[in-house]
Amino acid sequence: MAAATKPDPDQHTGGLGRLDGTPLWQWPAALIAIALLVAGYYLSGWMGTPAWAGPFPSAVGEWLMARMDEAYLWIVLNRNESPLFLYGFNYVSVTLGSAVVLINQILHFLTWVGVTVAGVLVGWRVAGWRVALVVLATFAVFALTGLWNESMTTLALIITSVIAALLFGLPLGVLAGRSERFYRAIRPVLDFMQILPAFAYLLPFVLFFGIGNPAAVVVTAVYAMPPAVRITALAVREVDRGAVEATTSLGSTPWQVLTKVQLPMARRTILLGINQAIMLAVSMVVIASVIGAGGLGDAIYQALAKVNVGEAFQAGLAIVMLAIAMDRVTGAVGHGAQTPDIEPRFRLPVLGGGLAIIITVVGTARVLGVEGWPRDLSIDISDPINAFEAWFASVAGDATAALGEAAQSVVINPLTALLTGSPWWLVVLVAATLGWIFAGTRAALVSCVSFVVVGLLGVWPEAMDTLAQVLVAAVVTLALGVVVGVLASRSDVLAMVLKPILDAMQTLPPFVYLIPAVAFFGLGPVPALVAAVVFALPPVIRLVNDGIRGVPKATLEAARSQGSTRLQLLTKVELPMSRGSLLLAVNQGIILVLSMVVMGALVGAGALGFGVVFGLAQNQFGLGLASGLAIVCLGLFLDRVTQGRRAPRA
């Protein structure tokens, strides 16, 4: 007879105190830590905020900013004299800038007719006629909005950035797939790169490459590289070992095994990695308008700066169509489901016929003097959009303004006051305590170091303001995401309706979400938070839905047979058994909210994002870099705390 085992209370999966599967003691402990923070805030105010109970001392931060400004000035003065720049960064900058100009000139030479025909033919060949129509509609939007030249500039930037990202990312991914040691070494670097908000990438590359297209290409390539490396490594590692061993036993060299077995068998997965890299490049190229990238992103940036929602909408529509078209084309290359079925003996003639059509069209257009789409044939929809915004403001402006003011005064301002007005050392202690409670000793150490570094950088009030905005938006995002995810798991019809909507939302560059938020709520933190909530919702809904649907049916049937109600089934079985998906939903939701809240500086959200933008605009490199590093620290803290405790090994 097997010996009876004493039940472990930490393995209990029921009760409202354990919706995410965490031990029951964690939530009371977290509430006690937060209560101590609140008590410290009121005690500090009651004592008149003595020096030892105030915000982080700013002397060190001011000294660091001054040193960073001096370093930036030295680089600017010695950019054309230092060997590091003369024979290093300047060569890279000139090469990348020339590549963007060359690709842009090629697109210009092809004329709008040739580019459109080539794009439609490529879309049809790799993805079928439906995607070809999407590509045609995309080029039509470029032309009719009068943004053809800006669209070609953006396309040239994306092509150059993706080529640079894949030139380094694919070999690194192959190496990581074949070498376990290299994979372990590069994995934390990739994890770190993928949790960084896009804004945090801008300043370091401006330092070495200046303002303009070269810096935009480098930052976009670096931002787009991690998924290419990670997915390529995964694809190579998952190739059937039997096939590799069989090829090796026949005397094949490692190079032959790679080129004739691993890469061909991993092709489709690698192409999906390329798709992800392209989509990240589309997002980052738009954000890089802040550092002089030009193109459609600059059109949105300038329109938002003038609070011209109509012009921003036009450029945003062009970016949305570009993102959708590139996603559909590159995604179809990855799975190959929609590729036209052409017999092998006809493929070369079809390719030759397509090239002949393109050459004929381009030659005819050049002879007729056709170049870019004539601006006088464009349709300006900015006035109707601005008129609609004015009408909406007259009808619902008071309501949205009241809602925004209520959110600001009742939620955001008190939370910001709590974080900025509490003793800095108490905030650090509570952050470390929360890290230990939810994720263990290592997360506590990371949390403590992250907050101390934020203070030393001299941007403590701005960082606490950013953290308050992130927490507010994250709570709303997770509440909505869990509710909608649970409903979707209960209804196949709702899940089917939501799928294309969520797909489209995850395709859009984050910059675009700011446009409707500004139209409805004006400028300030509130539209930034609204945009952050909408931007972060799709992955949260997906993960909650997938997690609940992944609960074994036998477990559900057993719970039903014991008389569990639907609410009991959800709270005592489904949510606890979906712990991994729920934790990932929390983690992804909060990280995405952070990236969007920081970007909200472009619409008046202030805080750390404003430090980055203001530092770039006014050549205050110290402030910009300090703000960017503080964003990184907040990202590390939020990422580590929301990863949860690792389950102990049996």
Secondary structure, 3 states (H helix, E strand, C coil): CCCCCCCCHHHCCCCHHHCCCCCCCHHHHHHHHHHHHHHHHHHHHHCCCCHHHCCCCCHHHHHHHHHHHHHHHHHHHHCCCCHHHHHHHHHHHHHHHHHHHHHHHHHHHHHHHHHHHHHHHHHHHHHCHHHHHHHHHHHHHHHHCCCHHHHHHHHHHHHHHHHHHHHHHHHHHHHHHHCHHHHHHHHHHHHHHHHCCHHHHHHHHHHHHCCCHHHHHHHHHHHHHHHHHHHHHHHHHCCCHHHHHHHHHCCCCHHHHHHHHHHHHCHHHHHHHHHHHHHHHHHHHHHHHHHCCCCHHHHHHHHHHCCCHHHHHHHHHHHHHHHHHHHHHHHHHHHCCCCCCCCHHHHHHHHHHHHHHHHHHHHHHHHCCCCCCCHHHCCCCHHHHHHHHHHHHHHHHHHHHHHHHHHHHHHHHHHHHHHHHCCHHHHHHHHHHHHHHHHCHHHHHHHHHHHHHHHHCCCHHHHHHHHHHHHHHHHHHHHHHHHHHHHHHHCHHHHHHHHHHHHHHHHCCHHHHHHHHHHHHCCCHHHHHHHHHHHHHHHHHHHHHHHHHCCCHHHHHHHHHCCCCHHHHHHHHHHHHCHHHHHHHHHHHHHHHHHHHHHHHHHCCCHHHHHHHHHHHCCCHHHHHHHHHHHHHHHHHHHHHCCCCCCCCC
